[in-house]
Amino acid sequence: MEAKLTLKLDKMAIDSAKRYAERHNRSLSRIVEGYFKNLSSEFIYPKKHSPLVESLTGVLSEDDLEKFAQEDERARYILRKEI
């Protein structure tokens, strides 16, 4: 069930967050939701990864991963042709 949440934040912080969301092809709502879920899960589940890995979680979208997989396959094909 979804519910609406209103926040009051610094305008520069909001503008920066919107640019970040746009660059990563994600909605600001999804980013905030993920952050809140991550906050609550820290108390339920012990961390399995280093802080660096945790900070990178969610940076790549599914589309990014698919694009990298296609580029990787293309690179392997080119390397096989050169042999």
N, C-alpha and C positions, 0 to 999 in steps of 0.2 A: 504494500500500500504506500503510495507516495503522498507526501504532505509538503506544503509550501513553508519556506523559512525565509524570514527577512533579516538581513544583517546590516549593520552600520559599520562601514570601514573607511579608512583613508582613501580618497579618490585616486591617488597615485598607486596605491596597492591594488585597487580594483582594476585600473587601466592596465597595469602590469600583468595581473592575473588573466585578464581577457586576451592580451597579446600572447601570453604563454599558451593558453588554451587553443587559440587559433593556430599557432605554429605547430601544435601537436595534434591537430584535428580532433579535439575533444571539447565537449561542452564544459563550461565552468561549473555547472551543477554536478557533472560526473566527477570532476576533479575534487570538488569539496566533499562529495559523498564518499569517494574513495579515501580521502583524508580522515573523515570521521570514522569510517569502518576500520581503518588502520589504527586509529587511536584506541578504539574499544577492543580490538583484537590483541593489542599489546598486553592487556591485562588477562586475557583468556589463554592465549598461546604464547609460550616462550619464544623468543627470537631464535631463528635458525641460521641467520645470515649476519654478516658484518654490517656495521652502519652504512658503509659505502654501497653495498648491494641493496640494502633496504631503501636508501635514498634514490636509487636508480629504478626501483620497482614502479612499473606503470609508465615509464618514460616513452617506451615504444608502443605504438598501437598495433592491432592485428594487421592492418594494412601495411605498416612499416615492415613487420616481420615477413609478410608475404612478398613484399618488394625485394627484401634482402635475400630471401630464398631463391627468387627468380634470378637475381643478379649473380648469386653464387653458382647456380646451375649453368648460367651463360658462361661464366668464367671457367668452370670445369670443362665445358664443351670446347671452348677456344684452346685451352691448354692441351686437351686430347688431340685436337687437330694439328697442333704444332709439333707433336712428337713424331 
